[in-house]
Amino acid sequence: MAKFTSLNRTSTDGRPKDRLAAIAASEGLSLRAYLARLAETVLTPAERAERAEKARAALKEWNGYAPTRSEQDDLDSELDRRLARVTAR
């Protein structure tokens, strides 16, 4: 229960909490149940890093693809640029 009380304290106007409560209600859930379900689907930074490392290892094993850190950064920048272009439409 303590995990969710900070949501009440972080918003001075209540709008984020009210929005989440409305979304939860539209799905027939309480805010607590909605947040619990959401927590099961969102990866932590450590989980994302672990998945990325597994994907890199699988690509290297499958076809020898092993980008350097610099190449990864360039690819990330290109992806960010393309996503920004698409979402700006």
Buried (B, 14 or more C-beta within 10 A) or exposed (E): EEEEEEBEEEBEEEEEBEEBBEEBEEEEBEBEEBBEEEEEEEEEEEEEEEEEEEEBEEEEEEEEEEEEEEEEEEEEEEEEEEEEEEEEE
